[in-house]
Each structure stands twice: as C-alpha cells, then as structure tokens.
Amino acid sequence: MRILVLGGDGYLGWPTAMYLSAHGHEVGVLDSAVRRQYDHELGSESLVPIESLRTRVQAWQEVSGEQIAVFHGDLTDADFAYDAIRAFAPESIVHFAEQRAAPYSMIDRKHAVYTQTNNIVGTLNVMYAIGELDRDIHLVKLGTMGEYGTPNIDIEEGWLEVTHNGRSDRVLYPKRPGSFYHLSKVHDSHNLEFGCRIWGLRVTDLNQGIVYGQQTEQTALDPRLATRLDYDAVFGTVLNRFAIQAVLGLPLSVYGAGTQTRAVLDIRDTVECIRLACENPAEQGEFRVFNQATESFSLLEMAKVVANSFDGPVEIQHIDNPRVEIEDHHYRFTHTALESLGLEPHLLSETLFRSMFPIIAQHRDRVDLDLLEPTVRWRESLRSRTS
Amino acid sequence: MRILVLGGDGYLGWPTAMYLSAHGHEVGVLDSAVRRQYDHELGSESLVPIESLRTRVQAWQEVSGEQIAVFHGDLTDADFAYDAIRAFAPESIVHFAEQRAAPYSMIDRKHAVYTQTNNIVGTLNVMYAIGELDRDIHLVKLGTMGEYGTPNIDIEEGWLEVTHNGRSDRVLYPKRPGSFYHLSKVHDSHNLEFGCRIWGLRVTDLNQGIVYGQQTEQTALDPRLATRLDYDAVFGTVLNRFAIQAVLGLPLSVYGAGTQTRAVLDIRDTVECIRLACENPAEQGEFRVFNQATESFSLLEMAKVVANSFDGPVEIQHIDNPRVEIEDHHYRFTHTALESLGLEPHLLSETLFRSMFPIIAQHRDRVDLDLLEPTVRWRESLRSRTS
C-alpha cells in the first residue's frame, strides 16, 4: 500500500514511517522541519541525538534496502500539499503534521493563534486535496484523548448514543479539552466529520493517549535511525520526563495532587495502531474514531511505576499545577476498536522503563536542567506577556 | 453602559449599534468594512442603498443627538484589536465581526480557509485582549442555531444533561453543523468555553436563528440609517429572498423538498436580545448560551407565509438542493432564556411581510437576477475549482 506520512520527521512520525516500510508498504514522508525549529526557539533539544531527515532516509535504505520518498514543505502551503499528494498518489495518508504540545499553545496569544491556524489550515488543505484529487484516499488523522477532557461519564470512541426527552440520537462525543492545542484537534475532528458527510471522505480519527518510550524495532537497528526524546517541560511527555528525572537523581515532579488520570500508550503500540488503521480503512463517507490508548493511570501512579522500576532512590515531589485542570475526576474510556483489529498492547511495566534508563544515562550530559521547569502557566500566561 | 459593537457596520451590527445608543448606552462601532468588500468580489449589492459608516454615524447624531465612536480596522490584527478595546474601555463587547455566509465559506478551499481563520483568529484576539486588559468585560458573541445541525433529539441552550452507563454530566451540546462557516462558530464556542474556565471570562454565546426583516425603529428614522438587505444566493437569507422573489414576480425557490426546518427571528428581536444580554451579563467564568430564535418553520412553510401575505399571485418552485443536508428531520429547540429576561417576540406574520414589500418594490430596479441563482454547490464546489 502507498502511504504518505505527514509529519514523518517527528517523534512518532519517523518510527511510523520505518515501521510501515518494514511491513511492506511504499512510504513517503512529508515534513516542514518546523518541529526542529521549535527546538531553536525554545533552546531545547532531543535528549537522544537525531540525524537530519536526509541522513535518516539514507540510513534506512542501507539498513533495510527500502526507499522512503521525501517531500519537504509546509501543509499550510496548499500548492505544496496538492503537488506532494498528486506526485506520491497515496492510498492512505497518515497525518501527524501538527503542532502537538499543549504548553507551546499556551505560551501566549501568538502561540495559540499559530497552533490553531497551523493545525486547522493544514488539515483543511489535506481534506480539500483528497476531495479534489482522489476521494478514495483514506485519511488517518492523529487526534488526542485530551480532546475529551475529563467528563463525568465514560468516554466512548468518538460517538455517543444519547437519549433525551424520549428521543435518541448518535452524536459526536461532546468535547471539553484543556488547551488551545487540544482545542485545535477538536476543531479538526468537526471539520473532518463534515468532509465525510459532504464529500464521502473516508477518515479514521485516532484519539491517541500520552505516548511513552523511545525505541521501536526499527529505531534500534542503527543509531542514525533514533527518534527524538523530549524532556523539556514544553514538549516532553509525562512518563518520559519522569524516567529522565529518575536517572538524573531529580525528584519526579507531579503537577498538583497528581490524581489527574490520563490515557497512555507504548510507542511500539502507536506504530502498530497506525498500521492496523491503514490496512483496515474506513468506508467511503465514514468518520471512524478509535481511542488509541491502552491503559490509564493517575500522574502519581505513573510516578510510582517509574520510581519502582528504577534501581536506586527516587523522590516524588508535588509542585504547583501550572495548568488549569480538574485533579479529582472520573476516568474510564473505551478502547476496543484497535484491539478488535488485532492490537496486542504492551502494558506499562517495569521492563519497559528498565530499557529506557540506559538510553537516558548514555545522554545525561546533554540535559539542560532549566528546561525541566514548567514556565508556561495556563492562568497567568496572558498577563505576563504583551500582545 | 459602554458597549463596543464589533462588526457594527453590518446587516445586524448597525441596527444593534443604534438600538443600544437609543437605549442610553455609550456605543462604539468597530468594523473592517470587509462585508462591503465581499460585495465587490461577488458583484452583489444591498437591495436597499446604504451609506458609508461615516455618513451613518453623522446621520445618527443629527437624528438622535447621540454619538457613536468608530474604530476602523481588522480584528485579525491583534495590535488594532487591543488598541481599540483599550481606547474605548467597554463594559460589554458585542461580537458580530465574522464572515457569516455559509455559501461564501463553501465556494472553494480558499474561502473555507479564509472563513475559518478570519473568524477563529478574530475571536481569539478578542478573548486574549479581554484576558489581558480587563477580564470583567462581558463578551456577547454571535453564534448560530446552525451550529447544532439537525439532531434527532431536542436542542437545548448550549448545554445538555447526559446520563450514560449510570453516570451523569452536563456537557456542551454536541454540534454537527452543515458548512465550514457554521463549523467556524462551533470552533469559536469551544475556544470561548475554555477561556471561561481558565481565565474566568464572562461570555454569552448567542445561537441566532435566521434573521428576517430590514427595518427597526431606528433604521426607519432616516434613509441614511438604513441597513443592508441582501438578496443574492450567497449572503441573502431565506425569508428575505422569498419576499424579494414575490415582489419581482419570480417563483419562490425552495431548495429540495423544503421540509428542512430552521429557527428564525425578526430583526427587531435581534436588537432587543442583544440589549437584554448586555444588560444582564454572564457571571465571571460563566459560558452562557442562549438560543436567539423565536420560532421554527420548514422552508416550504416560510414560502407559504410569504406567498399568502403578498397581494398577488406567487408561485413556489422546488429546485435542486445545492447544499448537503437532511431534508426530513426532527426539529424542536428550547428558547426560554431570552424570553425569561423579558424578550417579547415578534412572530412571523403577514403584517411584517406586508411592511417589507413596499421597501423591496421601491428598489426593485437594483436587482440583478443572476445573483439569485445558487451557484455554490456543497458536493461539487471542490471539483469545479482549482487550488
């Protein structure tokens, strides 16, 4: 199958591109390299050194014998997006190409506006390109479990059966997310569902949990194939950050009470989920939503898993929650769709974290401790900055 | 009360500005004049001649003795938005300043992207300006009943009590609208609700029905105070279009079966609803939603009302529906909030239309018949145009 991976130079996009290539698909990668530019802006860097996309693709060819086509450009440039899709003629498009950090979107007005326009316009351009060039292309779009927020009812996979005043309907699951980034994905989902209705697009919206881990079967083949590992408070995800703090001998910093519960996922399951979604496409006109997460834990539970799996003393520290979020809440979510397609989850276990610690230890000198401190505050961000 | 009307040069913004001024409020109008620019782009024009904003404001001062401050600029320019809000120091901001035509947003990719970025970025800038300058400002935001689409359950005012698997929550009412324009308002609503949660903004989101009529007590005082009356298939709203077709001796063009039901509202109720919302502000942190519509009718029922009230033969013609929408559906919506604040609705009656016919007849020579034909088609628009 011909699969074009948008954002294929990123933390998950790159391992996904290799995984699909290793599974016999013809893969293209489209990326603007803007994720690398955020690093320059923030003064941050991947803990594990990563190669340029050009080197990655060359190394992949040496190691696997497989080619990956590269399209360098920005999806908000419609001409570029159309040209790339026309040239590669994919059967599936996997869309990772969005600004994906909640704290980045909350820095100030400019970052909020940037995140929403970048994500919404990029996705609209992809929708229109599919609609005009080939409506049979299956779009596999990365959303987030964070779109749902923390409702007091169980979270279903994108749709909800509702009865009200004696009548019933199947409605889009109501969303109430916690950042302008998460909101941008809610907006995308609404736009995409409309595209399915009016143009018969076939879309799979993957509401992904927080991903942990840094190695897949493919990234481990050669150091040049490594994917990024972010530890900074803006782009670093919580489990990865805890693992790094453990290795550095720092207390694991839990925001607030730590009773906030989040859905999580092993990076090795991410790549498998994408493969399953591509190989089992949505129907023409179907807006299909999968919850791409396998387990949920409170932040405190996550910290304890990391602490218990680390060979040495680990302190857990509660710090002021920089976010505005409900800390004590119900959390139960359905995640049967991907498992029914064949996903066999890697569950969060000591084993995994044991495997991460040496990777982190090897690069510990690259850590800038200042970057671990959360400086973006949901309530105050707008007061501390000018327009 | 100091009230700044964003989009105060438009069809409803201008009558609202005068109405609030007539009711003792200090009013400012902010507008970019982009609505007048759409006319140049489409070759369309208001059926009733309208004056420049400068002349309108001068005429209003002559007629009423009241001043209206003018801020000319675009809300997507954050510096301008902040400066205007800082200078006027409003207690309420009424936000009409969005691209508001569903067909305009469906012309092609560029118009879809323009509509969503214009509306979302403008609203984000207003939210941030309020958040940074004065969080006590009450934002009265114009949304649309079209945000809801046509669910098979009753439509409530913005929120819905849901019970699922034995648990309950009050959730944002699920939305499933029918154009990229309507979607932009759904996106705004989600962003605004988040602003209420994190910054304690006070927001009233008015989900307005389709407005009919062209005269208010104030516009009728002087021809220079007239507001626009659109009859073209892009910006003209359905009841106004039917009235114009009746006067011109043309068949009333009903899209499809005409069983599609829509919520409607008299223009005189629009201005009163805005006054009631401003004078009864939302609480700090409250995202309050009112359904600003008083009745609902199927398109065919609307055509019959117009036909019956016109003194002469009127034909009703069904034409191919250019939109993608469900024609046969449940429709019942709650609209008690504004009535409980004191709204006394003008109901759709022969009387109103009798009063519109002479206005239309007076300007019938200005009609360009070509503009009445719907040329924007939901399913095909993207095929007939290039990127």
Interface residues (C-beta under 8 A of the other chain):
Chain A: A78 D79 Y82 R109 A112 V113 Q116 T117 I120 V121 L124 N125 Y128 A129 G131 E132 P151 N152 I153 D154 E156 L160 V162 T163 H164 N165 R167 S168 D169 V171 L172 Y173 P174 K175 R176 P177 G178 S179 F180 L183 V186 H187 H190 N191 E193 F194 R197 I198 W199 V324 H330 W378 R379 L382 R383 S387
Chain B: A78 D79 Y82 R109 A112 V113 Q116 T117 I120 V121 L124 N125 Y128 A129 G131 E132 P151 N152 I153 D154 E156 L160 E161 V162 T163 H164 N165 R167 S168 D169 V171 L172 Y173 P174 K175 R176 P177 G178 S179 F180 L183 V186 H187 H190 N191 E193 F194 R197 I198 W199 V324 H330 W378 R379 L382 R383 S387
